[in-house]
Amino acid sequence: MSATLGERLALHARERADATFCTFLAKGATETISFAQLYDRSAAYAAAYAREGVRPGDVVVVILQHTPHLFYSFLGAILAGAIPTFMPFPSPKQRADLYLEDHRALFARIRPRLLVAYPELPRFEIPTLIASDAILAAGECVAPYDARPEDVACLQHSSGTTSLKKGVMLAHREILDEVAAYAKAIAFTDRDSIASWLPLYHDMGFVACFMASVVLGTHLVALDPFEWTMRPTMLFDAIQTYRTTFTWLPNFAFSHLVNGSRKDAVWDLSSVRAFINCSEPCKAATFARFAERFASCGVRPETLQVCYAMAENVFAVTQTPLGRAVNVVAADGFADGVVSCGPPVDGVELDIRDGEICIRGPFLFDGYYLLPEKTAQKLRDGWYHSGDLGFIRDGELYVTGRVDDMLIVGGRNHFAHEIEACVNGIPGVLPGRNVAIGVEDRRTDATVVVVLAECAEDADHAALVHAVRAEVAARIGLALHAVVPLRRGEMVKTTSGKISRVKNRELYLAGLLPSGGVGR
Amino acid sequence: MSEESARLERVANVMRGVFALAPGQAVTRATNSADVDGWDSLSHSLFILGVEDEFGVDLPLDKTFELKDVGELVDLIGVAEPRP
């Protein structure tokens, strides 16, 4: 059996040459890519990299919008022995100069040899290859690099502020073993298939959908994340058409499908073995609404499952058992209970240390790329300290919160202190006197971010709210739900004199901040 | 009331439902996502869905990504074909 990703890719190209790797949906068009085509086009990229002077071990950064070149450019780098990594493109409201500035620090650290980009991407001062079909037509081939299973295959970059991104180093063996173990946990066979709208710069889209399909030789139906956001039920159209059997979604996406579907609309979703809720805390009420709305489409409570995953473990840490509805247990502070994330995937060990979930196992990452100190902080004596809080009951993991100030918004991680730093310099905002808090938006069931900011007495509140929204969108690409201007001294401090996120969030939600701030 | 201002008023009504606008919060052609609490990409799609149902039209996906303000949406509705 093949021991590296390149060998696995070549194996499928030989043995499943005409089988469909991907049905790629974009802008109303459908493109079918076979495993033979996937290999040949990836090899064409490997040849292009050789022409560009990319050598084994070089980092290749891929920043592309929804296009099959995402697959070819990434796998081409694998065949060339280079180390590819996906990164997000700027959101429409992000300013080009700030996007560039933010990435420069990161690129100065990881020193990519080449950037694969789309024509409109703001230009960096590093060699750039514009993805195009001309690369595929070059017809030139180079022998695949003879990688070892323990070599670093790729980097997965954590989300959040770009300059603080950490590149999780994943070896070929770790990816192959994790995909095999996870496939066993969900009884995924070569007859199964995946429908996904998830971006590839996120571990759920990257590993659970893209890598799994490459490693297992199965069918992936890929939708555009932006199109899906606008028309969520296009996922159901795809499932109905291609009879796919697995879909991974963050919690908010379950609600978006309910809210974004017309009342009388019906799909045949009976092919789906599991909709797996992952990357955000799963809520029992969200599952209940989804099951009720789509019961007539073939969705049953036992098809709604949960996975706890992270890039540092390649992907899955735990998975609820398929075939029965997930467990929900009562816990202090959780009115609707806490939803189980299931037992660990085979080989993975869990330990709760001071409330924090710690993980050990055969697919744990090799460290953060060129960040030995960060690695030493998080990876101690073979245990990865996740930063998530939780408990284990009857062998199943329950996740209850975070050790730090991380907010998961739309499946992406943001840190409150980064948002606050961004707000600090805005005229009229009192320095050091704002907090970013995560609250639940009752309409969309998504976690959204509200900034509470004490302001100068003469500040124009309307202008200030505009400025704060614009700055956070431009720098971080995050749309704030609300900005609440407050008078000096309104917010509660901690005993150490810092503005308390927890206390002021409670006051905001209770509508108890004196000069406004009606909680949602 | 002109046809365009009637369209604007109907769009404003959809917004009041989707975004729970504060009482008395005006909606003009210049209103954009920075003026409205909670107008993010998820709620934008629900807003567009509400508008399509209100007017009985299907708006082109690529155009709905690029709308800069309510005025552009009102104009887009004006040129949209009714649903069959």
Chai-1 contact restraints between the chains, C-beta under 6 A:
chainA,res_idxA,chainB,res_idxB,connection_type,confidence,min_distance_angstrom,max_distance_angstrom,comment,restraint_id
A,T229,B,S41,contact,1.0,0.0,6.0,A-B,restraint_1
A,T229,B,S45,contact,1.0,0.0,6.0,A-B,restraint_2
A,M230,B,S45,contact,1.0,0.0,6.0,A-B,restraint_3
A,M230,B,L61,contact,1.0,0.0,6.0,A-B,restraint_4
A,M230,B,T64,contact,1.0,0.0,6.0,A-B,restraint_5
A,H256,B,L42,contact,1.0,0.0,6.0,A-B,restraint_6
A,N259,B,L46,contact,1.0,0.0,6.0,A-B,restraint_7
A,T444,B,L42,contact,1.0,0.0,6.0,A-B,restraint_8
A,T444,B,S43,contact,1.0,0.0,6.0,A-B,restraint_9
A,A446,B,L42,contact,1.0,0.0,6.0,A-B,restraint_10
A,H466,B,A34,contact,1.0,0.0,6.0,A-B,restraint_11
A,R469,B,A34,contact,1.0,0.0,6.0,A-B,restraint_12
A,A479,B,D40,contact,1.0,0.0,6.0,A-B,restraint_13
A,H481,B,G38,contact,1.0,0.0,6.0,A-B,restraint_14
A,A482,B,D37,contact,1.0,0.0,6.0,A-B,restraint_15
